[in-house]
């Protein structure tokens, strides 16, 4: 039987000494771990600079179970429309307070 490897996104510390799995959220807010069937599919969704590690499904499940994560998603797709030019945030006017002296 062939070994199935998932390409799992990770974050790497600025010193390069620490690697952590990236967790995501499903549409309803529940946390999940994701894996990709190829480095190309990972790069297509998360960008070519996204670091990853190779794990089997049992290893990924074992790593996220202590965190309360029991959902794995293989080859997720973006469900939100692509972001356009960000809308500028206009700060609300400062409230005007009048102090009364007694």
N, C-alpha and C positions, 0 to 999 in steps of 0.2 A: 504494500500500500504506500502511495506517495505521501510524503510529509507535506501537510498544508501549512503554509506560512502566511500570517497576516502582517501587513506593514502598518505599524501602529504609530501615530504621531506622538512625539515627545517634545518637551522643552528641555533645553540644556542651559545650565547656569553660565553666567558670563565668564567664569574661570574654566568652564568645560569639565569640571569635576563631578557635577551632579546632573543626573538625567531623571526627569519625572514624566509619567504618562500624562497626556492631555486628556481631560474628560470633557464631555460635551453635554448639552441638555436637549432632550426631545421637545417637541412643540409644546407639550403640556407642562414642561419644567422638570421632569424627572431626569436625573443624571444617567449618562450612559458612556460606555467606552466604544470607540470605533476602531475599525481596522479596514485596510484596503487590500484588494487582491493583487495589486501591483504598485510599484513606486510611481508609475505614470498616472494611475488613477488618483493616488494621494496628491501628487503635484497638481493635477488638473483642478482639484477642489480647494486645496489649502495653499497652493503656490509652490514654486520650485525650491524655495529656501526652507521649506518645512522639514525639520529633522524628524527621523523616524527610526524605529527599531523593529526587528523581525521577531515575532512571537507566535507560538501556536495558540489556538483557542483555549486549551486547558490552562496554559500559563497566564494568559490574559485574564481569564476568569479568576484564577487564584490570586492575582495581584489586586484586582479591584473589589473582590468580595469583602475584605475587611473594611472597605470604605462604604459598604452598603450598596454598591452598584451591582445589579444583577442583569442588566440589559446590555447586550453587545449588538452593534450594528455593523454589518459588513458592506462596504462600498456605499456609504451614504451619499445622497445627492442634495444639493442646495434646494430648499423649498421656497425660500424667500426670493423676491425679485432682486436682480442685481442692484446694488446701491448706485444712486446717481450722485450728482454734485450735492454735497451736504447743504442743507438749509441752514443759513446763518442763525445763530441763537441770539436773540435780542433780549438783553436783560430787562427784567421788569423794573419799572420806575421805583425808586426808593420811596418807602412810605413816608409821608410827611407827618411828623408828630409835633404836637404843640404842647409844650410843658407849661403848666400853670404854677406860678409861685404863690405860696401862701404866706 
